[in-house]
Amino acid sequence: MRTIGMLRFDDPQIDGSRKILHVDMDAFYASIEQRDHPEYRGKPIIIARHPKENSGKGVVATASYEARKYGVHSAMAAQEAYERCPQAIFVASNHSYYQEVSRQVREIFFRYTDQVEPLSIDEAFLDVTHNKQGLPYAMDIAKAIQKAIYQELQLTCSIGVSYNKFIAKLASDYNKPFGMTVITPKRAPAFLEGLPIEKFYGIGQRSVAKLHDQGIYTGADLKALSQDQCLTLFGKTGLAIYERVRGVDNRLVKTVRQRKSLGKETTFYPFLYHDEEVEAVLRELAQSVAKSLAKHGVHGKVVTLKLRYGDFNTMTRQQSLHDPIKDSDSIYFYALDLFRDYGEASQGVRLLGITLSDLTDVDFENMQLPLYPRLSD
């Protein structure tokens, strides 16, 4: 029973009529490198510049499962990754090539349905309720897609199969790599109640400790909260979390063309000649980009730095991330990282720009809890 103040309403009801897949490529960048370089197979691969090549700077884009056994993960500093796994092979990211492989993966999706919603370069939602092959069971379509990707591209993926996007995405992460998890409407309540809260999309890492302080550890604990309590804890996303922990998510798979990138740039005369000047401008640009992202309700996984010198020589460099970002501090961090790796202020900087691409809707993922009163108050 949901409540709003003194009012009470029936809980939202599950719509189990749709068949939704969430396809998530396994360690995508690293797997492509291992596929193309047999000498890398079975070895720890880290997609980042080797810290010895750039004075310990740089960030991990992704890591193979062999490297993850040592605690290496995306967004980790390359230096820390090296310290954890010094025997790892570091490979510089080749984003344009990875995008081409992503296009090949999506061509396989379109054999089964036109209802494809790419979330990023390595994952997508598919609505296969009415599919081109006329297959009655979503699991059979998922198996066919998984088999085609493996046989044709020599890559693996994990697939979540369910009746809505939220549960399908949770399910794809449940049995990785090269796994498949099917969550029917009947299985959904037990599946959601048994998950630890850190597995729920919509609850950021910083929020987990705060929720633990409230005695909230699992989906069952979340489900025990009233709608008013969810709104108190989570703000405007409280209603969505209240519904989704009950297995309700009526969002459609979106096939409309989305904005590909958002960016800001500015020119200077006189030119900039000092690192401190460049860093100050990058922070301002990052703030402007963050405002644009918030306005459009999106976040992105690829940070691009554009740098033009006084002689009109122009340089662009990209950093691909595993998880999307939207806040100015993160955008500034990665843009500054690129500048320190590749830029040279002493040459005279005429133009600076920051762009965030590989955009997806923010929805309510990676939400952080506001400061809130204890439930006992």
C-alpha positions as CSV (number, residue, x, y, z in Angstrom):
1,M,0.0,0.0,0.0
2,R,1.5,3.4,-1.0
3,T,0.7,6.5,1.0
4,I,1.0,10.2,0.4
5,G,0.4,12.0,3.6
6,M,-2.9,10.7,4.9
7,L,-3.9,9.3,1.5
8,R,-3.5,5.6,0.6
9,F,-3.5,3.9,-2.8
10,D,-3.0,0.4,-4.0
11,D,0.6,-0.5,-4.9
12,P,1.5,-0.3,-8.6
13,Q,0.9,-3.5,-10.6
14,I,3.4,-5.4,-12.7
15,D,2.8,-5.4,-16.4
16,G,4.4,-8.7,-17.6
17,S,3.3,-8.4,-21.2
18,R,6.6,-7.2,-22.6
19,K,9.8,-9.1,-23.4
20,I,12.9,-7.0,-22.8
21,L,16.6,-7.9,-23.2
22,H,19.6,-6.0,-21.8
23,V,22.7,-7.0,-23.7
24,D,26.0,-6.1,-22.0
25,M,29.3,-6.9,-23.7
26,D,31.8,-8.5,-21.4
27,A,34.9,-6.4,-20.7
28,F,34.3,-5.0,-24.2
29,Y,37.5,-3.0,-25.0
30,A,39.8,-5.6,-23.3
31,S,38.0,-8.5,-25.0
32,I,38.5,-6.9,-28.5
33,E,42.2,-6.5,-27.8
34,Q,42.4,-10.1,-26.7
35,R,40.5,-11.3,-29.7
36,D,42.8,-9.3,-32.1
37,H,46.0,-10.2,-30.3
38,P,46.3,-14.0,-29.4
39,E,49.3,-13.3,-27.3
40,Y,47.0,-11.3,-24.9
41,R,44.6,-14.1,-24.3
42,G,44.4,-15.4,-20.8
43,K,46.5,-12.5,-19.5
44,P,45.6,-9.5,-17.5
45,I,44.8,-6.6,-19.9
46,I,44.3,-3.0,-18.8
47,I,43.0,-0.4,-21.3
48,A,45.0,2.6,-20.3
49,R,48.3,4.2,-21.1
50,H,51.1,2.6,-19.1
51,P,51.8,4.9,-16.1
52,K,55.6,4.7,-16.9
53,E,54.8,6.4,-20.2
54,N,53.0,9.4,-18.8
55,S,54.5,10.0,-15.3
56,G,52.0,7.9,-13.5
57,K,48.9,9.7,-14.9
58,G,45.9,8.3,-16.7
59,V,42.8,6.3,-15.8
60,V,41.7,2.8,-16.5
61,A,38.9,2.6,-19.2
62,T,38.3,-1.1,-18.5
63,A,40.2,-4.3,-17.6
64,S,40.0,-7.9,-18.6
65,Y,38.6,-10.4,-16.2
66,E,42.1,-11.7,-15.6
67,A,43.1,-8.2,-14.3
68,R,39.9,-7.8,-12.3
69,K,41.0,-10.7,-10.1
70,Y,43.7,-8.3,-8.8
71,G,41.1,-5.6,-7.9
72,V,41.7,-3.6,-11.1
73,H,38.5,-1.8,-12.3
74,S,37.4,1.0,-14.5
75,A,38.0,4.6,-13.3
76,M,41.0,3.5,-11.2
77,A,44.2,5.4,-11.6
78,A,46.5,3.7,-14.0
79,Q,49.3,3.9,-11.4
80,E,47.2,2.1,-8.8
81,A,46.3,-0.6,-11.4
82,Y,50.0,-1.1,-12.1
83,E,50.7,-1.5,-8.4
84,R,48.0,-4.0,-8.0
85,C,48.9,-6.0,-11.2
86,P,52.4,-5.1,-12.4
87,Q,52.4,-8.0,-14.8
88,A,49.4,-6.6,-16.7
89,I,49.6,-5.6,-20.3
90,F,48.6,-1.9,-20.7
91,V,46.9,-1.0,-24.0
92,A,46.0,2.5,-25.1
93,S,42.3,2.9,-25.9
94,N,41.3,2.9,-29.6
95,H,37.8,4.3,-29.3
96,S,37.1,4.8,-33.0
97,Y,37.9,1.1,-33.6
98,Y,35.7,0.0,-30.6
99,Q,32.9,2.0,-32.0
100,E,33.1,0.1,-35.3
101,V,32.9,-3.2,-33.5
102,S,29.9,-1.8,-31.5
103,R,28.2,-1.1,-34.8
104,Q,28.8,-4.7,-35.9
105,V,27.2,-5.9,-32.6
106,R,24.1,-3.7,-33.2
107,E,23.7,-5.1,-36.7
108,I,23.1,-8.4,-35.1
109,F,20.5,-6.9,-32.8
110,F,18.6,-5.5,-35.8
111,R,18.2,-8.9,-37.2
112,Y,15.7,-9.6,-34.4
113,T,14.1,-6.3,-33.7
114,D,14.1,-2.6,-34.7
115,Q,13.3,-1.7,-31.1
116,V,16.9,-1.1,-30.0
117,E,18.0,1.5,-27.4
118,P,21.8,1.8,-27.2
119,L,22.8,2.8,-23.7
120,S,26.5,3.1,-24.5
121,I,29.1,1.6,-26.8
122,D,28.9,-1.8,-25.1
123,E,25.3,-2.2,-24.0
124,A,21.7,-1.8,-25.2
125,F,18.1,-2.6,-24.4
126,L,16.0,-4.6,-27.0
127,D,12.2,-5.0,-27.0
128,V,11.6,-8.4,-28.6
129,T,7.9,-8.6,-27.8
130,H,7.2,-8.6,-31.5
131,N,10.4,-9.8,-33.1
132,K,11.4,-10.3,-36.7
133,Q,12.0,-14.0,-36.4
134,G,8.6,-14.7,-34.9
135,L,10.2,-16.5,-31.9
136,P,7.8,-16.9,-29.0
137,Y,10.3,-16.9,-26.2
138,A,12.6,-14.1,-25.3
139,M,15.2,-16.5,-23.9
140,D,15.5,-18.2,-27.3
141,I,16.1,-14.8,-28.9
142,A,18.7,-14.0,-26.3
143,K,20.5,-17.3,-26.9
144,A,20.5,-16.6,-30.7
145,I,22.0,-13.2,-30.2
146,Q,24.6,-14.5,-27.8
147,K,25.5,-17.3,-30.2
148,A,25.8,-14.9,-33.2
149,I,28.0,-12.4,-31.4
150,Y,30.3,-15.2,-30.3
151,Q,30.5,-17.0,-33.7
152,E,30.7,-14.0,-35.9
153,L,32.7,-11.5,-33.8
154,Q,34.5,-13.9,-31.3
155,L,33.2,-11.8,-28.4
156,T,31.0,-12.6,-25.5
157,C,28.1,-10.8,-23.9
158,S,25.8,-11.3,-20.9
159,I,22.1,-10.9,-21.3
160,G,19.3,-10.1,-18.9
161,V,15.9,-11.2,-19.9
162,S,12.8,-9.9,-18.3
163,Y,9.5,-7.9,-18.7
164,N,11.0,-4.5,-18.0
165,K,14.2,-2.5,-18.5
166,F,15.1,-2.1,-14.8
167,I,15.1,-5.9,-14.1
168,A,16.6,-6.8,-17.4
169,K,19.6,-4.5,-16.6
170,L,20.0,-6.0,-13.1
171,A,19.7,-9.5,-14.6
172,S,22.5,-9.0,-17.2
173,D,24.9,-8.3,-14.4
174,Y,23.9,-11.3,-12.3
175,N,25.9,-14.0,-14.1
176,K,28.9,-12.5,-15.9
177,P,30.8,-13.2,-18.1
178,F,29.0,-15.0,-20.9
179,G,25.9,-15.5,-18.8
180,M,22.2,-15.3,-19.1
181,T,19.6,-14.6,-16.4
182,V,15.8,-14.8,-17.0
183,I,13.6,-13.1,-14.5
184,T,9.9,-13.7,-15.0
185,P,7.1,-11.7,-13.2
186,K,6.8,-14.6,-10.8
187,R,10.5,-14.7,-10.0
188,A,10.8,-10.9,-9.8
189,P,9.8,-10.3,-6.1
190,A,12.2,-12.9,-4.7
191,F,15.0,-11.7,-7.1
192,L,14.6,-8.1,-6.1
193,E,14.2,-8.7,-2.4
194,G,17.3,-10.8,-2.2
195,L,19.6,-8.3,-3.9
196,P,22.0,-6.2,-1.8
197,I,21.2,-2.5,-2.2
198,E,24.6,-1.8,-3.8
199,K,23.3,-3.9,-6.8
200,F,20.3,-1.6,-7.4
201,Y,20.7,0.9,-10.2
202,G,19.7,4.2,-8.8
203,I,21.6,4.0,-5.5
204,G,25.0,5.5,-5.7
205,Q,28.0,4.1,-3.9
206,R,28.2,7.0,-1.5
207,S,24.6,6.3,-0.5
208,V,25.1,2.7,0.5
209,A,26.8,3.5,3.8
210,K,24.1,5.9,4.7
211,L,21.4,3.4,4.0
212,H,23.3,0.8,6.0
213,D,23.2,3.2,8.9
214,Q,19.4,3.1,8.5
215,G,19.4,-0.7,8.6
216,I,18.7,-1.0,4.9
217,Y,20.8,-3.7,3.3
218,T,18.7,-5.6,0.8
219,G,15.8,-5.1,-1.6
220,A,13.5,-6.5,1.0
221,D,14.6,-3.7,3.4
222,L,13.9,-1.1,0.7
223,K,10.5,-2.7,0.0
224,A,9.5,-2.3,3.6
225,L,9.7,1.5,3.3
226,S,6.6,3.4,2.6
227,Q,6.4,5.8,-0.3
228,D,6.7,8.8,2.0
229,Q,9.9,7.3,3.5
230,C,11.3,6.7,0.0
231,L,10.6,10.3,-1.0
232,T,12.3,11.5,2.2
233,L,15.3,9.4,1.6
234,F,15.7,9.7,-2.2
235,G,14.0,13.0,-3.1
236,K,12.3,13.2,-6.5
237,T,13.5,9.7,-7.4
238,G,11.9,8.1,-4.4
239,L,8.7,7.2,-6.3
240,A,10.6,5.4,-9.0
241,I,12.6,3.5,-6.5
242,Y,9.4,2.6,-4.6
243,E,7.9,1.2,-7.8
244,R,11.0,-0.6,-9.1
245,V,11.8,-2.5,-5.9
246,R,8.3,-3.8,-6.5
247,G,9.1,-4.9,-10.0
248,V,7.3,-2.1,-11.8
249,D,9.0,-0.1,-14.6
250,N,6.9,1.0,-17.5
251,R,9.6,2.9,-19.4
252,L,9.6,2.0,-23.1
253,V,12.6,1.0,-25.1
254,K,13.5,4.3,-26.9
255,T,14.6,4.1,-30.5
256,V,14.6,7.8,-31.2
257,R,17.8,9.4,-32.3
258,Q,19.5,11.0,-29.3
259,R,22.0,13.9,-29.1
260,K,25.4,12.4,-29.6
261,S,27.5,15.0,-27.8
262,L,27.6,18.2,-25.7
263,G,30.5,20.5,-25.5
264,K,31.8,24.0,-24.8
265,E,34.9,25.8,-26.2
266,T,36.4,29.2,-26.0
267,T,39.2,31.2,-27.7
268,F,41.8,33.5,-26.2
269,Y,43.7,36.5,-27.2
270,P,46.2,37.0,-25.8
271,F,47.0,33.3,-25.7
272,L,47.4,31.3,-22.6
273,Y,51.0,30.3,-21.7
274,H,50.8,28.9,-18.2
275,D,49.3,25.6,-16.9
276,E,47.5,27.5,-14.1
277,E,45.6,29.5,-16.7
278,V,44.6,26.5,-18.7
279,E,43.5,24.6,-15.6
280,A,41.2,27.5,-14.5
281,V,39.6,27.6,-18.0
282,L,39.1,23.9,-18.0
283,R,37.3,24.1,-14.7
284,E,35.0,26.8,-16.2
285,L,34.3,24.7,-19.3
286,A,33.6,21.6,-17.2
287,Q,31.0,23.6,-15.3
288,S,29.4,24.8,-18.5
289,V,29.3,21.3,-19.9
290,A,27.8,19.9,-16.7
291,K,25.0,22.5,-16.8
292,S,24.2,21.5,-20.4
293,L,24.1,17.8,-19.5
294,A,21.8,18.6,-16.6
295,K,19.5,20.6,-18.9
296,H,19.2,17.7,-21.4
297,G,19.1,15.0,-18.7
298,V,22.0,13.1,-20.0
299,H,25.4,11.9,-19.1
300,G,28.3,10.5,-21.2
301,K,31.2,8.1,-21.3
302,V,33.7,9.8,-23.6
303,V,35.6,13.0,-22.6
304,T,37.3,14.9,-25.5
305,L,39.7,17.7,-25.0
306,K,40.3,20.1,-28.0
307,L,43.4,22.2,-27.9
308,R,44.5,24.8,-30.6
309,Y,47.8,26.5,-30.4
310,G,48.8,30.0,-31.6
311,D,50.0,28.5,-34.9
312,F,46.5,27.0,-35.5
313,N,47.8,23.5,-34.9
314,T,44.8,21.7,-33.4
315,M,44.9,18.6,-31.3
316,T,42.0,16.4,-29.9
317,R,42.4,13.6,-27.4
318,Q,39.7,11.3,-25.9
319,Q,39.3,9.4,-22.7
320,S,36.7,6.6,-22.7
321,L,35.2,5.7,-19.4
322,H,33.4,2.6,-18.2
323,D,30.7,4.5,-16.3
324,P,29.0,7.7,-17.5
325,I,29.7,11.0,-15.8
326,K,27.8,14.3,-15.6
327,D,29.2,16.3,-12.8
328,S,31.7,19.2,-13.4
329,D,34.4,17.8,-11.0
330,S,34.6,14.5,-13.0
331,I,34.5,16.2,-16.3
332,Y,37.3,18.6,-15.2
333,F,39.4,15.7,-13.8
334,Y,39.4,13.7,-17.0
335,A,39.9,16.8,-19.2
336,L,42.8,17.9,-17.1
337,D,44.3,14.4,-17.2
338,L,44.2,14.7,-21.0
339,F,45.8,18.1,-21.0
340,R,48.6,17.0,-18.7
341,D,49.3,13.9,-20.9
342,Y,49.2,15.7,-24.3
343,G,49.1,19.5,-23.9
344,E,51.8,22.1,-23.7
345,A,50.8,25.5,-22.5
346,S,54.2,27.1,-23.3
347,Q,53.3,26.9,-27.0
348,G,50.5,29.4,-26.5
349,V,47.0,28.1,-26.3
350,R,44.5,29.8,-28.7
351,L,41.5,27.6,-28.0
352,L,40.3,25.1,-25.4
353,G,37.2,22.9,-25.6
354,I,35.7,20.0,-23.7
355,T,33.1,17.7,-25.2
356,L,31.2,14.8,-23.6
357,S,29.9,12.1,-26.0
358,D,28.4,8.6,-26.0
359,L,25.5,10.2,-24.2
360,T,22.6,8.4,-22.5
361,D,19.6,9.4,-20.4
362,V,20.5,9.9,-16.8
363,D,17.2,8.5,-15.7
364,F,17.9,7.9,-12.0
365,E,21.1,5.9,-12.1
366,N,24.0,6.6,-9.8
367,M,21.8,8.9,-7.8
368,Q,23.4,10.1,-4.5
369,L,21.3,10.5,-1.4
370,P,20.7,14.0,-0.1
371,L,21.4,14.7,3.6
372,Y,18.2,13.4,5.2
373,P,16.9,12.8,8.7
374,R,17.0,9.4,10.2
375,L,13.8,7.3,9.7
376,S,13.4,7.2,13.4
377,D,13.2,11.0,13.7
